[in-house]
Amino acid sequence: MLSLLTILKQDERAQGLVEYALLIAVIALVVVLAMMLIGPSIGNAFSEVGSAMD
């Protein structure tokens, strides 16, 4: 009985680890998508500043 409780306790920790991993994956996906959308406009802004300095 004690070994069963130990196994169940370990499974809960693994579940928490999986939840954190999924959360990190979702956050990373949102950051990548945001960079894909915002990236070109930031690049254009730097190009304009660089052209103005010449």
N, C-alpha and C positions, 0 to 999 in steps of 0.2 A: 504494500500500500504506500509506503514512504517513497519507493522508487517511482511509482506512478505520479505522485505529487511533484517530485523533482522534475520529471519529464514535462509535465504540464507547465511548471514554472519556467522552464527553459524555452518552451514553445512561445510563451507570452513575450519573452525578451526578443525572440526571433521575429515575432509579429511586429513589435515596435521598430526593429531595425528595418524591416521591409517597408513599413509606413514612412519612415524617415527617408529611405532610398527613393521611394516614389515621389515624395514631396520635393526632394532635391532634383529629381529628373524633370518634374513639371516646371520648377523654377528655372532650370537651365533651358528648357524648351522656350519658355516665355522670353528669356533674355536673348536667345538666339533669334527668335522671330522679331523682337524689337530692334535688334541691331540690323537685321536685314531690311527692315522698313525705314529706319532712321539713317542708316549708313550712307546712302547716296547723298542725302541732303547735307550731312555733315561734311562729306568729301567736297561737295560743291562750295560750301561756305569757306573751307580752307583754301580751295583753289582761287576763289574770288579775293580773299585776303592776300594770298601770294601774288596774284596778278596786280593788285593795287600797290604792293610794295615795290614792284619793279619799276 
